[in-house]
Amino acid sequence: MDTKLLVLLAIGLYGLGALFMKNTHPYSSPRTETFERKQQRKRIGMTLLALASLILGIAGLSQYLISKN
């Protein structure tokens, strides 16, 4: 698999995770959203960030193994 594609995918997932985690603090200004909904969005954002980190690690390992040969 192309390493550049994995890096671009990881960057996209980092951005998407950051968007999901925006305004998820319990005391943030928009009061229309319930606490449970904010926690759910924060959990999804954290999962996306963890997935992006995993993909970036796989891309780094792939690049290392390719350059070693």
Secondary structure, 3 states (H helix, E strand, C coil): CCHHHHHHHHHHHHHHHHHHHCCCCCCCCCCCCCHHHHHHHHHHHHHHHHHHHHHHHHHHHHHHHHHHC
